[in-house]
Amino acid sequence: MADIDSQLQILSRRCERILTDQDLRKKLARAEQTSRPLRIKFGMDPTAPDVTLGHAVPLKVIRQFQDWGHKAVLIIGDYTARVGDPTGRNKTRPQLTGTEIDANAKTYVAQVGKILLTDPDHLEIRYNGEWLARMNLVDIIKLASRKTVAQTLTREDFAKRYSEGVDIRLHEILYPLLQGWDSVMINADVEMGGSDQLFNNLVGREFQQEEKPDDPLAGQVVIVTPLLVGTDGVAKMSKSKGNYIAVTDPPGGDNGMFGKVMKLPDGLMETYYTLLTDLPADEFKPLIQQNPRDAKVKLAKYIIAWLHAPAAADAAEADFLKATHGEIPDNIPELSIGPGPHKLAPLLVRAGFVSSNSEAMRKLKEGAVRLDGEKVTDFQREYTFPQPTVVQLGSRKFARLVP
């Protein structure tokens, strides 16, 4: 295993801040001397079913710790999700039902296995309802007494909302306290998160120090990673904004990983390579400058090979090139429709190509629709399909209509 200086150098690629470097050095040294692995905390509120490439950035750092022999502790925030994390929000987050939260949580455990080691020596999964659900009103009030309103309002998102006269609900102020208490309950040595989680993570560090004032290393080290900008090229990758690539997205197809990466703005390439790959900068920076399109192809294949398989990356590239040149890809979704007669507009909606019949009719009139390669424009005509037929919208959307 690399020495401590080398470990910190490796971590620096994806870590925006480490609070503090010296504490991390001491914790790594103590772990080496005592053979007790560090406990690396990462919390995820199951507010939507997908783990994204934005999550993958801190998860890659955690995987590095696992490779050095340490244990990841994944906190599924089944309880805090009922409160709603206000981080990065300019308004109150809608609260989810218990059924929605439980369904989303089940998907998280499977998805993180694409990035993390999942054997019991390297991964512990906890639900914070284990301890938070047992707290009564007096417990909550005592916890709240440990922070002031002024301290809480130093959070960037709270400060912004307060200055703009946007409501801050009392339950939102409690959220960082509950997240911080998670760190006490699972005895975290390090907490990972995006840079927008810095305040919440520091609350956990402070609570731990207050619980064990005689232990100079009681407080967790806080490591935050840069926020990955989403596919829109503007806002951070977010499930709620819909600008994300999920780690379980299919390799190919119009809504697959390859196509989404190819649509990324050129200006995001260097950040994506740095945060999501292990390739050296002198390998990808010249490529980005000389040929951004080839850089995107290389990035898309790297991500797909990592999260799926190398063969899937090759197949996704082949399908993308076929679609780009007007050819029909090998792997396209099938839509069972019956022999007919059918009007095409509703079929385009059912295939997910468009959102409404009116949009479908407009695409037909524009000449953007083909059946088995032949352009069709009559939105009133009814078609029968005695055999499978490929319907195409534009150059990228395909489906096989199966009678």
Number of C-alpha atoms within 10 A of each C-alpha: 8 9 10 15 9 11 16 16 11 14 18 14 13 19 22 14 16 19 16 12 14 11 20 21 16 13 20 19 14 14 15 14 9 8 11 13 21 23 23 30 26 22 21 18 22 25 25 17 18 20 25 22 23 26 22 21 25 25 20 19 25 26 21 16 20 22 14 14 18 22 25 30 23 20 21 25 26 24 21 24 23 18 20 20 25 20 21 13 12 16 15 16 16 13 13 15 11 13 9 13 22 15 14 20 22 13 15 19 15 12 18 19 13 15 16 20 17 18 10 10 13 20 20 16 15 16 19 23 17 13 13 20 11 9 11 9 9 9 12 14 11 10 15 15 10 12 15 9 10 9 9 18 16 12 17 14 17 23 16 15 16 14 8 10 9 14 12 18 11 8 13 17 19 20 20 23 21 22 22 20 23 27 27 22 14 16 18 23 24 26 26 25 25 20 16 17 20 20 19 21 30 20 23 27 26 18 23 25 18 15 12 13 12 9 11 9 17 22 26 31 26 27 28 24 27 19 20 24 20 23 21 15 16 11 13 18 22 20 18 10 11 11 19 23 23 19 24 19 20 17 27 24 23 19 14 17 23 29 21 20 20 20 13 17 15 16 11 15 19 15 15 19 22 17 23 20 15 11 13 10 12 8 9 18 16 12 16 18 12 10 11 19 14 13 22 25 17 19 22 22 26 21 22 25 16 16 20 18 14 15 12 17 25 16 17 26 20 15 24 24 14 16 20 13 11 14 14 23 21 13 14 16 13 15 17 12 16 14 15 12 12 16 15 24 23 18 19 25 16 16 19 12 20 18 13 14 17 14 15 23 21 14 20 22 14 11 15 16 25 18 17 13 14 10 15 18 17 14 18 12 12 11 12 12 15 11 11 16 17 20 23 23 20 14 18 21 20 26 23 20 21 16 15
